Amino acid sequence: MKPHSNDTYSGVKPFLFFPPLFILASLILFLYSKDALCVNKYIQIQKDSFFFINHYLGQYPNLIYNLTQFGDCLVFSSFISILIVYTPKIWESLLSTLIVTLIFSCLLKHLFAVPRPAAVFDNTSFFIAGKAICAHNSLPSGHSITIFATLTILMFPFAPKDLKCRILHYSAFIILGAVLAFTRVGIGAHYPLDVIIGTIIGYISGLLGIFITRKYNILTWINNKKYYPILILMFLICSILLICRIINTNLIIFYLALISLVFSLYKLITLYIKK
């Protein structure tokens, strides 16, 4: 399915900020009512749900460890890299969004300084995939922000015109995002609320990226073939980084991401030569 409008994000309106902001405000009120705005209480009220989700998802270690890599912008952007050829407007918004997510993630993690589960609980009491992370930067989940920010960018351009189909379309994206995001709990890296708050911030970041791109045409060069050598260089660097990931952590998701990126690289080079 291709975007059905000349303006890829014509249907994105400012009122779409209200639902996530309302949910975020409700979460803050909930934490306040539980006297959980301090770090220790914030962790304790999630202890049972963390162990439950971690235990359940931990039964599929290879699957969730592969799926959680979608929270890595290198991996997710590699899978959708081909869109830079066919729908460059999406990539304009994506690059703006990734900058916004980076700012939000760094600032909020530093502000809240919540210790990771591995820094609080006995590491033998729950499932941990990969290396245990013991830093004090659990809130919000950066991977969840990236996942929902990227899905937000992808969700609107391909939405069907029919209302019922559109609702199913949005629901599918939200469910997919939730599954991918909660793998962060499954691998023992985050608490459930880290993920939920991260998904909300990710959605808001995606909207901000769309509006920034719409107002400031700073990335329109992406659609200009004379700048393809810059994109080709970027994709080559990303390919090298993925190869390094494969060498260090031999996951199938990295192979698939590399295949997608190499195919996109081939298309870019072919189009540039034919110009």
Accessible surface in RSA format (square Angstrom, percent):
REM  Atomic radii and reference values for relative SASA: ProtOr
REM  Chains: A
REM  Algorithm: Lee & Richards
REM  Probe-radius: 1.40
REM  Slices: 20
REM RES _ NUM      All-atoms   Total-Side   Main-Chain    Non-polar    All polar
REM                ABS   REL    ABS   REL    ABS   REL    ABS   REL    ABS   REL
RES MET A   1   160.47  83.1  87.44  57.9  73.02 173.9  98.36  83.6  62.10  82.3
RES LYS A   2   171.16  83.5 160.88  98.7  10.28  24.5 104.06  93.7  67.10  71.5
RES PRO A   3    27.26  19.9   9.67   8.8  17.60  64.0   9.67   8.0  17.60 109.4
RES HIS A   4    90.80  49.6  60.09  41.8  30.71  78.6  68.11  70.2  22.69  26.4
RES SER A   5    43.48  36.7  24.18  32.3  19.30  44.5  22.44  47.8  21.04  29.5
RES ASN A   6   167.67 115.6 129.36 125.0  38.32  92.3  40.20  96.8 127.47 123.2
RES ASP A   7    66.33  46.5  59.87  59.6   6.46  15.3  31.97  75.2  34.35  34.3
RES THR A   8    18.99  13.5  10.11  10.2   8.88  21.2   0.29   0.4  18.70  28.3
RES TYR A   9     7.09   3.3   6.36   3.6   0.74   1.9   7.09   5.3   0.01   0.0
RES SER A  10    47.21  39.9  39.69  53.0   7.51  17.3  26.45  56.3  20.75  29.1
RES GLY A  11    56.02  69.1   0.00   N/A  56.02  69.1  37.20 102.1  18.82  42.1
RES VAL A  12     0.17   0.1   0.17   0.2   0.00   0.0   0.17   0.1   0.00   0.0
RES LYS A  13    97.53  47.6  97.53  59.8   0.00   0.0  53.77  48.4  43.76  46.6
RES PRO A  14    86.88  63.3  84.56  77.1   2.32   8.4  84.56  69.8   2.32  14.4
RES PHE A  15   118.02  59.0 114.81  71.1   3.21   8.4 115.29  69.9   2.74   7.8
RES LEU A  16    28.99  16.1  28.99  20.7   0.00   0.0  28.99  20.4   0.00   0.0
RES PHE A  17    35.76  17.9  35.76  22.2   0.00   0.0  35.76  21.7   0.00   0.0
RES PHE A  18   135.83  68.0 133.86  82.9   1.97   5.1 134.11  81.3   1.71   4.9
RES PRO A  19    72.17  52.6  64.81  59.1   7.36  26.8  72.10  59.5   0.07   0.4
RES PRO A  20     7.16   5.2   5.52   5.0   1.64   6.0   7.06   5.8   0.10   0.6
RES LEU A  21    84.12  46.8  79.60  56.9   4.52  11.4  79.91  56.1   4.21  11.3
RES PHE A  22   146.47  73.3 140.27  86.9   6.20  16.1 145.74  88.4   0.73   2.1
RES ILE A  23    84.84  48.3  83.93  62.5   0.91   2.2  84.79  61.1   0.05   0.1
RES LEU A  24    39.81  22.2  39.81  28.5   0.00   0.0  39.81  28.0   0.00   0.0
RES ALA A  25    49.10  45.1  45.17  69.7   3.94   9.0  48.01  67.6   1.09   2.9
RES SER A  26    45.32  38.3  38.85  51.9   6.46  14.9  32.01  68.2  13.30  18.6
RES LEU A  27    27.50  15.3  26.90  19.2   0.60   1.5  27.42  19.3   0.09   0.2
RES ILE A  28    89.92  51.2  89.92  67.0   0.00   0.0  89.92  64.8   0.00   0.0
RES LEU A  29   121.86  67.9 118.66  84.9   3.21   8.1 119.04  83.6   2.82   7.6
RES PHE A  30    92.86  46.5  86.67  53.7   6.19  16.1  92.34  56.0   0.52   1.5
RES LEU A  31    11.53   6.4  11.53   8.2   0.00   0.0  11.53   8.1   0.00   0.0
RES TYR A  32   152.46  71.2 143.95  81.9   8.52  22.2  96.00  72.1  56.47  69.6
RES SER A  33    82.36  69.6  45.07  60.2  37.29  85.9  46.52  99.1  35.85  50.2
RES LYS A  34   111.06  54.2  96.51  59.2  14.55  34.6  44.35  39.9  66.71  71.1
RES ASP A  35    96.74  67.8  93.56  93.1   3.19   7.5  29.48  69.4  67.26  67.1
RES ALA A  36     0.47   0.4   0.00   0.0   0.47   1.1   0.00   0.0   0.47   1.2
RES LEU A  37   106.70  59.4  70.13  50.2  36.58  91.9  73.75  51.8  32.96  88.7
RES CYS A  38    68.50  51.8  58.59  65.3   9.91  23.3  46.64 118.2  21.86  23.6
RES VAL A  39    54.22  35.7  49.42  44.7   4.80  11.6  50.94  44.3   3.29   8.9
RES ASN A  40   113.59  78.3 110.94 107.2   2.65   6.4  25.00  60.2  88.59  85.6
RES LYS A  41    86.34  42.1  86.25  52.9   0.09   0.2  60.31  54.3  26.03  27.7
RES TYR A  42     8.06   3.8   8.06   4.6   0.00   0.0   8.06   6.1   0.00   0.0
RES ILE A  43     4.66   2.6   4.66   3.5   0.00   0.0   4.66   3.4   0.00   0.0
RES GLN A  44    96.61  54.0  82.91  60.6  13.70  32.6  34.95  74.4  61.66  46.8
RES ILE A  45    65.91  37.5  29.06  21.7  36.85  88.8  37.84  27.2  28.08  76.2
RES GLN A  46     5.09   2.8   4.79   3.5   0.30   0.7   5.09  10.8   0.00   0.0
RES LYS A  47    83.64  40.8  83.64  51.3   0.00   0.0  29.64  26.7  54.00  57.5
RES ASP A  48   119.59  83.8 111.65 111.1   7.94  18.8  39.47  92.9  80.12  79.9
RES SER A  49    47.07  39.8  39.85  53.2   7.23  16.6  40.78  86.8   6.30   8.8
RES PHE A  50     0.00   0.0   0.00   0.0   0.00   0.0   0.00   0.0   0.00   0.0
RES PHE A  51    50.79  25.4  47.90  29.7   2.90   7.5  48.17  29.2   2.62   7.5
RES PHE A  52   145.35  72.7 138.05  85.5   7.30  19.0 144.54  87.6   0.81   2.3
RES ILE A  53    36.47  20.8  35.15  26.2   1.32   3.2  36.47  26.3   0.00   0.0
RES ASN A  54     1.41   1.0   1.41   1.4   0.00   0.0   0.00   0.0   1.41   1.4
RES HIS A  55   125.77  68.7 119.01  82.7   6.76  17.3  80.81  83.3  44.96  52.3
RES TYR A  56   120.85  56.4 120.81  68.7   0.04   0.1  79.32  59.6  41.52  51.2
RES LEU A  57    36.28  20.2  36.28  26.0   0.00   0.0  36.28  25.5   0.00   0.0
RES GLY A  58    13.12  16.2   0.00   N/A  13.12  16.2   3.20   8.8   9.92  22.2
RES GLN A  59   103.70  58.0  74.66  54.6  29.03  69.1  32.67  69.5  71.03  53.9
RES TYR A  60   104.88  49.0  99.64  56.7   5.24  13.6  70.88  53.3  34.01  41.9
RES PRO A  61    56.73  41.3  55.67  50.7   1.06   3.9  55.96  46.2   0.77   4.8
RES ASN A  62   118.91  82.0 116.32 112.4   2.59   6.2  28.34  68.2  90.57  87.5
RES LEU A  63   102.29  57.0  95.23  68.1   7.06  17.7 100.25  70.4   2.04   5.5
RES ILE A  64     5.33   3.0   5.33   4.0   0.00   0.0   5.33   3.8   0.00   0.0
RES TYR A  65    51.94  24.3  51.94  29.6   0.00   0.0  29.64  22.3  22.31  27.5
RES ASN A  66    19.72  13.6  19.72  19.1   0.00   0.0   7.94  19.1  11.78  11.4
RES LEU A  67    42.61  23.7  42.61  30.5   0.00   0.0  42.61  29.9   0.00   0.0
RES THR A  68     1.25   0.9   1.25   1.3   0.00   0.0   1.25   1.7   0.00   0.0
RES GLN A  69    22.21  12.4  22.21  16.2   0.00   0.0   0.00   0.0  22.21  16.8
RES PHE A  70    32.81  16.4  32.81  20.3   0.00   0.0  32.81  19.9   0.00   0.0
RES GLY A  71     4.63   5.7   0.00   N/A   4.63   5.7   0.00   0.0   4.63  10.4
RES ASP A  72    28.19  19.7  23.16  23.1   5.04  11.9  10.70  25.2  17.49  17.4
RES CYS A  73    59.11  44.7  54.96  61.3   4.15   9.8   3.72   9.4  55.40  59.7
RES LEU A  74    16.11   9.0  12.83   9.2   3.29   8.3  16.11  11.3   0.00   0.0
RES VAL A  75     0.00   0.0   0.00   0.0   0.00   0.0   0.00   0.0   0.00   0.0
RES PHE A  76    12.88   6.4  12.88   8.0   0.00   0.0  12.88   7.8   0.00   0.0
RES SER A  77    17.60  14.9  16.29  21.7   1.31   3.0   5.21  11.1  12.39  17.4
RES SER A  78     1.95   1.6   0.98   1.3   0.98   2.2   0.98   2.1   0.98   1.4
RES PHE A  79    55.33  27.7  37.58  23.3  17.76  46.2  37.58  22.8  17.76  50.8
RES ILE A  80    17.95  10.2  16.59  12.4   1.36   3.3  17.95  12.9   0.00   0.0
RES SER A  81     0.65   0.6   0.65   0.9   0.00   0.0   0.42   0.9   0.23   0.3
RES ILE A  82    41.18  23.4  40.89  30.5   0.29   0.7  40.89  29.4   0.29   0.8
RES LEU A  83    30.70  17.1  30.70  22.0   0.00   0.0  30.70  21.6   0.00   0.0
RES ILE A  84     1.24   0.7   0.11   0.1   1.13   2.7   0.11   0.1   1.13   3.1
RES VAL A  85    22.83  15.0   5.41   4.9  17.41  42.0   5.41   4.7  17.41  47.2
RES TYR A  86   131.73  61.5 104.76  59.6  26.97  70.2  88.95  66.8  42.78  52.7
RES THR A  87    20.90  14.9  17.24  17.5   3.66   8.7  20.90  28.1   0.00   0.0
RES PRO A  88    19.47  14.2  19.47  17.7   0.00   0.0  19.47  16.1   0.00   0.0
RES LYS A  89    64.72  31.6  64.25  39.4   0.47   1.1  43.12  38.8  21.61  23.0
RES ILE A  90     0.00   0.0   0.00   0.0   0.00   0.0   0.00   0.0   0.00   0.0
RES TRP A  91    11.47   4.6  11.47   5.6   0.00   0.0  11.47   6.1   0.00   0.0
RES GLU A  92     6.19   3.6   6.19   4.7   0.00   0.0   0.00   0.0   6.19   5.1
RES SER A  93     0.85   0.7   0.85   1.1   0.00   0.0   0.00   0.0   0.85   1.2
RES LEU A  94     1.21   0.7   1.21   0.9   0.00   0.0   1.21   0.9   0.00   0.0
RES LEU A  95    33.52  18.7  32.51  23.3   1.02   2.6  32.56  22.9   0.96   2.6
RES SER A  96     5.79   4.9   2.46   3.3   3.33   7.7   4.03   8.6   1.76   2.5
RES THR A  97     0.04   0.0   0.04   0.0   0.00   0.0   0.04   0.1   0.00   0.0
RES LEU A  98    35.19  19.6  30.79  22.0   4.40  11.1  31.11  21.8   4.08  11.0
RES ILE A  99   105.42  60.0 103.92  77.4   1.50   3.6 105.39  75.9   0.03   0.1
RES VAL A 100    17.10  11.3  16.60  15.0   0.50   1.2  16.99  14.8   0.11   0.3
RES THR A 101     7.63   5.4   7.21   7.3   0.42   1.0   2.33   3.1   5.30   8.0
RES LEU A 102   115.48  64.3 111.83  80.0   3.66   9.2 115.46  81.1   0.03   0.1
RES ILE A 103    93.11  53.0  88.68  66.1   4.43  10.7  93.11  67.0   0.00   0.0
RES PHE A 104    59.86  29.9  59.86  37.1   0.00   0.0  59.86  36.3   0.00   0.0
RES SER A 105    16.50  13.9  16.50  22.0   0.00   0.0   8.94  19.0   7.56  10.6
RES CYS A 106    73.12  55.3  62.42  69.6  10.71  25.2  30.01  76.0  43.11  46.5
RES LEU A 107   114.20  63.6 110.24  78.9   3.96  10.0 111.15  78.1   3.05   8.2
RES LEU A 108    36.56  20.4  36.56  26.2   0.00   0.0  36.56  25.7   0.00   0.0
RES LYS A 109    29.95  14.6  29.08  17.8   0.86   2.1  28.06  25.3   1.89   2.0
RES HIS A 110   159.67  87.3 142.19  98.8  17.48  44.7  96.87  99.8  62.80  73.1
RES LEU A 111   124.09  69.1  98.90  70.8  25.20  63.3 102.64  72.1  21.45  57.7
RES PHE A 112    85.02  42.5  73.98  45.8  11.04  28.7  77.26  46.8   7.76  22.2
RES ALA A 113    44.20  40.6  39.02  60.2   5.18  11.8  39.02  54.9   5.18  13.7
RES VAL A 114     4.42   2.9   4.42   4.0   0.00   0.0   4.42   3.8   0.00   0.0
RES PRO A 115    16.32  11.9  16.32  14.9   0.00   0.0  16.32  13.5   0.00   0.0
RES ARG A 116    18.19   7.6  18.19   9.3   0.00   0.0   0.21   0.3  17.98  10.9
RES PRO A 117     0.00   0.0   0.00   0.0   0.00   0.0   0.00   0.0   0.00   0.0
RES ALA A 118     9.84   9.0   1.18   1.8   8.66  19.7   1.18   1.7   8.66  22.9
RES ALA A 119    44.23  40.7   6.30   9.7  37.92  86.3  13.57  19.1  30.66  81.2
RES VAL A 120    60.11  39.6  26.08  23.6  34.03  82.0  30.74  26.7  29.37  79.7
RES PHE A 121    19.85   9.9  10.41   6.4   9.44  24.6  14.42   8.7   5.43  15.5
RES ASP A 122    93.49  65.5  74.58  74.2  18.91  44.7  38.55  90.7  54.94  54.8
RES ASN A 123    58.00  40.0  45.72  44.2  12.28  29.6  25.82  62.1  32.18  31.1
RES THR A 124   125.80  89.5  88.64  89.9  37.15  88.5  83.38 112.0  42.41  64.1
RES SER A 125    58.46  49.4  28.07  37.5  30.39  70.0  38.48  81.9  19.99  28.0
RES PHE A 126    18.69   9.3   0.36   0.2  18.33  47.7  11.09   6.7   7.60  21.7
RES PHE A 127    60.85  30.4  50.95  31.6   9.90  25.8  57.76  35.0   3.08   8.8
RES ILE A 128    40.68  23.1  19.27  14.4  21.41  51.6  19.27  13.9  21.41  58.1
RES ALA A 129    13.46  12.4   3.32   5.1  10.14  23.1   7.26  10.2   6.20  16.4
RES GLY A 130    47.97  59.2   0.00   N/A  47.97  59.2  21.54  59.1  26.42  59.2
RES LYS A 131   188.06  91.7 164.04 100.6  24.03  57.2 114.88 103.4  73.19  78.0
RES ALA A 132    35.94  33.0  21.09  32.5  14.86  33.8  21.17  29.8  14.77  39.1
RES ILE A 133    66.55  37.9  59.03  44.0   7.52  18.1  62.22  44.8   4.33  11.7
RES CYS A 134    68.81  52.0  54.31  60.6  14.50  34.1  29.07  73.6  39.74  42.9
RES ALA A 135    45.23  41.6  32.83  50.7  12.41  28.2  43.03  60.6   2.20   5.8
RES HIS A 136   109.32  59.7  95.80  66.6  13.52  34.6  64.22  66.2  45.10  52.5
RES ASN A 137    46.58  32.1  46.58  45.0   0.00   0.0  11.81  28.4  34.77  33.6
RES SER A 138     0.00   0.0   0.00   0.0   0.00   0.0   0.00   0.0   0.00   0.0
RES LEU A 139    12.77   7.1  12.71   9.1   0.07   0.2  12.71   8.9   0.07   0.2
RES PRO A 140     0.30   0.2   0.30   0.3   0.00   0.0   0.30   0.2   0.00   0.0
RES SER A 141     0.00   0.0   0.00   0.0   0.00   0.0   0.00   0.0   0.00   0.0
RES GLY A 142    15.26  18.8   0.00   N/A  15.26  18.8  12.22  33.5   3.04   6.8
RES HIS A 143    52.22  28.5  51.91  36.1   0.32   0.8  33.86  34.9  18.36  21.4
RES SER A 144     0.00   0.0   0.00   0.0   0.00   0.0   0.00   0.0   0.00   0.0
RES ILE A 145     0.67   0.4   0.67   0.5   0.00   0.0   0.67   0.5   0.00   0.0
RES THR A 146    15.83  11.3  15.83  16.0   0.00   0.0   0.00   0.0  15.83  23.9
RES ILE A 147     0.00   0.0   0.00   0.0   0.00   0.0   0.00   0.0   0.00   0.0
RES PHE A 148    25.75  12.9  25.72  15.9   0.03   0.1  25.72  15.6   0.03   0.1
RES ALA A 149     0.00   0.0   0.00   0.0   0.00   0.0   0.00   0.0   0.00   0.0
RES THR A 150     2.36   1.7   2.35   2.4   0.01   0.0   0.71   1.0   1.65   2.5
RES LEU A 151     7.74   4.3   7.66   5.5   0.08   0.2   7.74   5.4   0.00   0.0
RES THR A 152     1.96   1.4   1.31   1.3   0.65   1.6   0.30   0.4   1.66   2.5
RES ILE A 153     0.05   0.0   0.05   0.0   0.00   0.0   0.05   0.0   0.00   0.0
RES LEU A 154    17.79   9.9  17.79  12.7   0.00   0.0  17.79  12.5   0.00   0.0
RES MET A 155    16.07   8.3  16.07  10.6   0.00   0.0  13.93  11.8   2.14   2.8
RES PHE A 156    23.71  11.9  14.74   9.1   8.97  23.3  14.85   9.0   8.86  25.3
RES PRO A 157     2.26   1.6   0.00   0.0   2.26   8.2   0.96   0.8   1.29   8.0
RES PHE A 158    34.58  17.3  34.53  21.4   0.05   0.1  34.53  20.9   0.05   0.1
RES ALA A 159     5.07   4.7   5.05   7.8   0.02   0.0   5.05   7.1   0.02   0.0
RES PRO A 160    28.84  21.0  22.57  20.6   6.27  22.8  27.77  22.9   1.07   6.6
RES LYS A 161   148.07  72.2 130.24  79.9  17.83  42.4  80.70  72.6  67.37  71.8
RES ASP A 162    82.04  57.5  69.53  69.2  12.51  29.6  33.63  79.1  48.41  48.3
RES LEU A 163   111.97  62.4 108.50  77.6   3.47   8.7 108.50  76.2   3.47   9.3
RES LYS A 164   163.00  79.5 159.99  98.2   3.02   7.2 104.10  93.7  58.90  62.7
RES CYS A 165    59.77  45.2  56.58  63.1   3.20   7.5   6.94  17.6  52.84  57.0
RES ARG A 166    74.76  31.4  74.76  38.1   0.00   0.0  11.28  15.4  63.47  38.5
RES ILE A 167    95.82  54.5  94.30  70.3   1.52   3.7  95.55  68.8   0.27   0.7
RES LEU A 168   127.05  70.8 123.05  88.0   4.00  10.0 123.34  86.6   3.71  10.0
RES HIS A 169    29.65  16.2  21.76  15.1   7.89  20.2  15.81  16.3  13.84  16.1
RES TYR A 170    60.50  28.2  60.50  34.4   0.00   0.0  47.53  35.7  12.97  16.0
RES SER A 171    42.79  36.2  41.10  54.9   1.68   3.9  21.65  46.1  21.14  29.6
RES ALA A 172    58.18  53.5  47.74  73.7  10.44  23.7  53.88  75.9   4.30  11.4
RES PHE A 173    40.22  20.1  38.32  23.7   1.90   4.9  39.47  23.9   0.75   2.1
RES ILE A 174    93.97  53.5  93.39  69.6   0.58   1.4  93.97  67.7   0.00   0.0
RES ILE A 175   113.72  64.7 111.52  83.1   2.20   5.3 113.72  81.9   0.00   0.0
RES LEU A 176    86.50  48.2  82.62  59.1   3.88   9.8  86.23  60.6   0.28   0.7
RES GLY A 177     0.00   0.0   0.00   N/A   0.00   0.0   0.00   0.0   0.00   0.0
RES ALA A 178    34.80  32.0  33.83  52.2   0.97   2.2  34.49  48.6   0.31   0.8
RES VAL A 179    80.20  52.8  72.93  66.0   7.27  17.5  78.35  68.1   1.85   5.0
RES LEU A 180     6.24   3.5   6.24   4.5   0.00   0.0   6.24   4.4   0.00   0.0
RES ALA A 181     0.00   0.0   0.00   0.0   0.00   0.0   0.00   0.0   0.00   0.0
RES PHE A 182    49.58  24.8  49.58  30.7   0.00   0.0  49.58  30.1   0.00   0.0
RES THR A 183     2.71   1.9   2.71   2.7   0.00   0.0   2.71   3.6   0.00   0.0
RES ARG A 184    11.33   4.8  11.33   5.8   0.00   0.0   0.00   0.0  11.33   6.9
RES VAL A 185     0.00   0.0   0.00   0.0   0.00   0.0   0.00   0.0   0.00   0.0
RES GLY A 186     0.00   0.0   0.00   N/A   0.00   0.0   0.00   0.0   0.00   0.0
RES ILE A 187    10.11   5.8   8.39   6.3   1.72   4.1   8.39   6.0   1.72   4.7
RES GLY A 188     4.14   5.1   0.00   N/A   4.14   5.1   0.20   0.6   3.94   8.8
RES ALA A 189     4.22   3.9   2.04   3.1   2.18   5.0   4.22   5.9   0.00   0.0
RES HIS A 190     1.30   0.7   1.30   0.9   0.00   0.0   0.00   0.0   1.30   1.5
RES TYR A 191     0.00   0.0   0.00   0.0   0.00   0.0   0.00   0.0   0.00   0.0
RES PRO A 192    10.01   7.3  10.01   9.1   0.00   0.0  10.01   8.3   0.00   0.0
RES LEU A 193    16.12   9.0  16.12  11.5   0.00   0.0  16.12  11.3   0.00   0.0
RES ASP A 194     0.00   0.0   0.00   0.0   0.00   0.0   0.00   0.0   0.00   0.0
RES VAL A 195     0.00   0.0   0.00   0.0   0.00   0.0   0.00   0.0   0.00   0.0
RES ILE A 196    59.39  33.8  58.59  43.7   0.80   1.9  59.39  42.8   0.00   0.0
RES ILE A 197    17.86  10.2  17.86  13.3   0.00   0.0  17.86  12.9   0.00   0.0
RES GLY A 198     0.00   0.0   0.00   N/A   0.00   0.0   0.00   0.0   0.00   0.0
RES THR A 199    17.52  12.5  16.82  17.0   0.71   1.7   7.04   9.5  10.48  15.8
RES ILE A 200    13.38   7.6  10.50   7.8   2.88   6.9  13.38   9.6   0.00   0.0
RES ILE A 201    13.46   7.7  13.35   9.9   0.12   0.3  13.46   9.7   0.00   0.0
RES GLY A 202     0.00   0.0   0.00   N/A   0.00   0.0   0.00   0.0   0.00   0.0
RES TYR A 203    37.76  17.6  37.76  21.5   0.00   0.0  27.85  20.9   9.92  12.2
RES ILE A 204    17.52  10.0  17.52  13.1   0.00   0.0  17.52  12.6   0.00   0.0
RES SER A 205     0.00   0.0   0.00   0.0   0.00   0.0   0.00   0.0   0.00   0.0
RES GLY A 206     0.00   0.0   0.00   N/A   0.00   0.0   0.00   0.0   0.00   0.0
RES LEU A 207     0.00   0.0   0.00   0.0   0.00   0.0   0.00   0.0   0.00   0.0
RES LEU A 208    56.65  31.6  56.64  40.5   0.02   0.0  56.64  39.8   0.02   0.0
RES GLY A 209     0.00   0.0   0.00   N/A   0.00   0.0   0.00   0.0   0.00   0.0
RES ILE A 210     2.01   1.1   0.74   0.6   1.27   3.1   0.74   0.5   1.27   3.4
RES PHE A 211    43.23  21.6  39.74  24.6   3.49   9.1  40.00  24.2   3.23   9.3
RES ILE A 212    58.36  33.2  56.43  42.0   1.93   4.6  58.27  42.0   0.08   0.2
RES THR A 213     3.20   2.3   2.57   2.6   0.63   1.5   3.16   4.2   0.04   0.1
RES ARG A 214    90.14  37.8  70.04  35.7  20.10  47.8  54.95  75.1  35.18  21.3
RES LYS A 215   153.37  74.8 125.19  76.8  28.18  67.1  79.89  71.9  73.48  78.3
RES TYR A 216   115.66  54.0 111.42  63.4   4.24  11.0  83.08  62.4  32.58  40.2
RES ASN A 217    96.95  66.9  73.88  71.4  23.07  55.6  16.47  39.6  80.48  77.8
RES ILE A 218   116.04  66.0  95.58  71.2  20.46  49.3 102.48  73.8  13.56  36.8
RES LEU A 219    25.81  14.4  25.12  18.0   0.69   1.7  25.12  17.6   0.69   1.9
RES THR A 220    62.70  44.6  56.20  57.0   6.50  15.5  33.10  44.5  29.60  44.7
RES TRP A 221    68.04  27.3  61.97  30.0   6.08  14.3  57.62  30.7  10.42  16.9
RES ILE A 222     0.14   0.1   0.00   0.0   0.14   0.3   0.00   0.0   0.14   0.4
RES ASN A 223    93.85  64.7  77.68  75.1  16.17  38.9   9.02  21.7  84.84  82.0
RES ASN A 224    62.57  43.2  56.49  54.6   6.08  14.6  14.15  34.1  48.42  46.8
RES LYS A 225    84.61  41.3  81.40  49.9   3.21   7.6  47.41  42.7  37.20  39.6
RES LYS A 226   123.92  60.5 107.29  65.8  16.64  39.6  53.63  48.3  70.30  74.9
RES TYR A 227    75.66  35.3  74.80  42.6   0.86   2.2  40.88  30.7  34.77  42.9
RES TYR A 228     8.35   3.9   8.35   4.7   0.00   0.0   0.05   0.0   8.29  10.2
RES PRO A 229    56.31  41.0  48.65  44.4   7.66  27.8  50.94  42.1   5.37  33.4
RES ILE A 230    84.26  48.0  81.87  61.0   2.39   5.8  84.02  60.5   0.24   0.6
RES LEU A 231     0.11   0.1   0.11   0.1   0.00   0.0   0.11   0.1   0.00   0.0
RES ILE A 232    23.96  13.6  23.96  17.9   0.00   0.0  23.96  17.3   0.00   0.0
RES LEU A 233   105.63  58.8 104.94  75.1   0.69   1.7 105.61  74.2   0.02   0.0
RES MET A 234    62.51  32.4  61.08  40.4   1.44   3.4  53.39  45.4   9.12  12.1
RES PHE A 235     4.20   2.1   4.20   2.6   0.00   0.0   4.20   2.5   0.00   0.0
RES LEU A 236    79.50  44.3  79.20  56.7   0.29   0.7  79.20  55.6   0.29   0.8
RES ILE A 237    87.31  49.7  87.25  65.0   0.06   0.1  87.28  62.8   0.03   0.1
RES CYS A 238    34.10  25.8  34.10  38.0   0.00   0.0   0.45   1.1  33.65  36.3
RES SER A 239    10.75   9.1  10.75  14.3   0.00   0.0  10.75  22.9   0.00   0.0
RES ILE A 240   104.57  59.5 104.54  77.9   0.03   0.1 104.55  75.3   0.02   0.1
RES LEU A 241    83.44  46.5  82.71  59.2   0.73   1.8  82.71  58.1   0.73   2.0
RES LEU A 242     0.00   0.0   0.00   0.0   0.00   0.0   0.00   0.0   0.00   0.0
RES ILE A 243    79.65  45.3  79.65  59.3   0.00   0.0  79.65  57.4   0.00   0.0
RES CYS A 244    53.78  40.7  52.84  58.9   0.95   2.2  15.01  38.0  38.77  41.8
RES ARG A 245    78.27  32.9  77.97  39.7   0.30   0.7  24.14  33.0  54.13  32.8
RES ILE A 246    22.30  12.7  19.65  14.6   2.65   6.4  19.65  14.1   2.65   7.2
RES ILE A 247   134.13  76.3 103.66  77.2  30.47  73.4 110.15  79.3  23.98  65.1
RES ASN A 248   122.85  84.7  86.95  84.0  35.90  86.4  26.74  64.4  96.11  92.9
RES THR A 249    48.90  34.8  45.58  46.2   3.32   7.9  22.32  30.0  26.58  40.2
RES ASN A 250   109.63  75.6  81.75  79.0  27.88  67.1  27.86  67.1  81.77  79.0
RES LEU A 251    20.97  11.7  19.95  14.3   1.02   2.6  20.97  14.7   0.00   0.0
RES ILE A 252   109.40  62.3 103.01  76.7   6.39  15.4 104.34  75.1   5.06  13.7
RES ILE A 253    10.72   6.1  10.72   8.0   0.00   0.0  10.72   7.7   0.00   0.0
RES PHE A 254     5.57   2.8   5.57   3.4   0.00   0.0   5.57   3.4   0.00   0.0
RES TYR A 255    95.86  44.8  94.98  54.0   0.88   2.3  72.98  54.8  22.88  28.2
RES LEU A 256    79.29  44.2  77.58  55.5   1.71   4.3  77.87  54.7   1.42   3.8
RES ALA A 257     0.00   0.0   0.00   0.0   0.00   0.0   0.00   0.0   0.00   0.0
RES LEU A 258    31.41  17.5  31.41  22.5   0.00   0.0  31.41  22.1   0.00   0.0
RES ILE A 259   114.71  65.3 110.60  82.4   4.11   9.9 113.50  81.7   1.21   3.3
RES SER A 260    30.19  25.5  22.32  29.8   7.87  18.1  12.64  26.9  17.54  24.6
RES LEU A 261     3.30   1.8   3.30   2.4   0.00   0.0   3.30   2.3   0.00   0.0
RES VAL A 262    75.11  49.4  74.64  67.6   0.46   1.1  74.64  64.9   0.46   1.3
RES PHE A 263   106.41  53.2 102.18  63.3   4.23  11.0 106.13  64.3   0.28   0.8
RES SER A 264     0.43   0.4   0.43   0.6   0.00   0.0   0.00   0.0   0.43   0.6
RES LEU A 265    16.44   9.2  16.44  11.8   0.00   0.0  16.44  11.5   0.00   0.0
RES TYR A 266   133.81  62.5 129.83  73.9   3.98  10.4  91.49  68.7  42.33  52.2
RES LYS A 267    49.63  24.2  49.63  30.5   0.00   0.0   4.89   4.4  44.74  47.7
RES LEU A 268     0.01   0.0   0.01   0.0   0.00   0.0   0.01   0.0   0.00   0.0
RES ILE A 269    66.53  37.9  66.52  49.6   0.01   0.0  66.53  47.9   0.00   0.0
RES THR A 270    32.59  23.2  29.99  30.4   2.61   6.2  27.31  36.7   5.28   8.0
RES LEU A 271    42.67  23.8  42.67  30.5   0.00   0.0  42.67  30.0   0.00   0.0
RES TYR A 272    63.03  29.4  61.47  35.0   1.56   4.1  34.73  26.1  28.30  34.9
RES ILE A 273   132.97  75.7 104.78  78.1  28.19  67.9 110.50  79.6  22.47  61.0
RES LYS A 274   157.78  77.0 122.38  75.1  35.40  84.3  81.33  73.2  76.45  81.4
RES LYS A 275   138.57  67.6  74.48  45.7  64.09 152.6  73.95  66.6  64.61  68.8
END  Absolute sums over single chains surface
CHAIN  1 A    14005.7      12296.6       1709.2       9933.2       4072.5
END  Absolute sums over all chains
TOTAL         14005.7      12296.6       1709.2       9933.2       4072.5
